[in-house]
Amino acid sequence: MTRLFIIAIFFIIGFAIGNSAYADDTIRTETTVISDGEMDTTIYSPPPSAISPQISASNSDLCTVGVAGAVQTQILGISAGRTVRDMNCEKLKNAKTMYDMGMKVAAVSVMCQDERVFDAMMNAGTPCPKDGLIGDKAKLAWQMAAKNETLEREKNNVGLRLFYGDDGTKTGISAVLAALAFLLLL
């Protein structure tokens, strides 16, 4: 039995030694390389970036719009953002709220602040309310207001006042123009 035990030990040692020779498959050599050349290395890196802020107006009850932007150079990057009020959205919300409260004439008056709505209402024969008047009375009030505005504009027009003004003004202007013409001829 001792012989069998010794043979088993030699067998195991021989097997272990035999497998250790194949455990390292690396071929080792030493090589010296001498080079007389130039080498350029180009490194590609991502460009610097200015990232504009995200302004979220996801709540549909807000009448604002987000505006953002960014500019980047090789040295400096700037980004900015802000919100802008949407006046038309506010007008529509106000008109809807007034209409929902039963104030229909006031809601129409709010909508009539838009020139397109005003023109459409006049063309449809249902003029926008004016000073508490509705219907034909409002139409007459709007026509009178337009006529008064035209008269006021003509009254304040400097060119028309010069030509249709009094004779003293015309004489003074002609004297000034004659003096300027004389100076130009010198």
CORWO-V470732 format. One record per run of one state. SS is the DSSP state (2 for helix, 1 for strand, 0 for the rest). FROM is the first residue (numbers start at 1). LEN is the number of residues. If there is no record, write none. Layout:
# CORWO-V470732
SS|FROM|LEN + SS|FROM|LEN
This chain:
# CORWO-V470732
0|1|1 + 2|2|19 + 0|21|43 + 1|64|9 + 0|73|4 + 1|77|9 + 0|86|1 + 2|87|14 + 0|101|3 + 2|104|8 + 0|112|3 + 2|115|9 + 0|124|6 + 1|130|1 + 0|131|2 + 1|133|1 + 0|134|2 + 2|136|21 + 0|157|1 + 2|158|7 + 0|165|2 + 2|167|19 + 0|186|1
